[in-house]
Amino acid sequence: MPGNQPRDIMLTVNKLVAQGRGLAAVLLKRAAQVELDWDVRQKSRFDATDSQGRALGVFLPRGQVVRGGDVLVADDGSLI
């Protein structure tokens, strides 16, 4: 159908906001969530699925670690 996007499109994530600093609380409350194992959080490139069922392709700068409370930002502006 025109205007409908397939659910299998992967969101690209290449930005991390440590602990969501500077982001409004209301935006953080509405953000999707993702659970990551420790081994995955150590990687700069990985795939995941968020709480809304969206596929994520995460491409962070090498050496950047995802910690609990960090916010990932997708290319479309979505917060995870």
RAFENWO-V537582 format. One record per residue. N is the residue number from 1. RES is the residue in one letter. BURIAL is I if it has 9 or more other ideal C-beta (glycine too) atoms within 8 Angstrom, else O. Layout:
# RAFENWO-V537582
N;RES;BURIAL
N;RES;BURIAL
This chain:
# RAFENWO-V537582
1;M;O
2;P;O
3;G;O
4;N;O
5;Q;O
6;P;O
7;R;O
8;D;O
9;I;O
10;M;O
11;L;I
12;T;O
13;V;I
14;N;O
15;K;O
16;L;I
17;V;I
18;A;O
19;Q;O
20;G;I
21;R;O
22;G;O
23;L;I
24;A;O
25;A;O
26;V;O
27;L;I
28;L;I
29;K;O
30;R;O
31;A;I
32;A;I
33;Q;O
34;V;I
35;E;O
36;L;I
37;D;O
38;W;O
39;D;O
40;V;I
41;R;I
42;Q;O
43;K;O
44;S;O
45;R;O
46;F;O
47;D;O
48;A;I
49;T;O
50;D;I
51;S;O
52;Q;O
53;G;O
54;R;I
55;A;I
56;L;I
57;G;I
58;V;I
59;F;O
60;L;I
61;P;O
62;R;O
63;G;O
64;Q;O
65;V;O
66;V;I
67;R;O
68;G;O
69;G;O
70;D;I
71;V;I
72;L;I
73;V;I
74;A;I
75;D;O
76;D;O
77;G;O
78;S;I
79;L;I
80;I;I
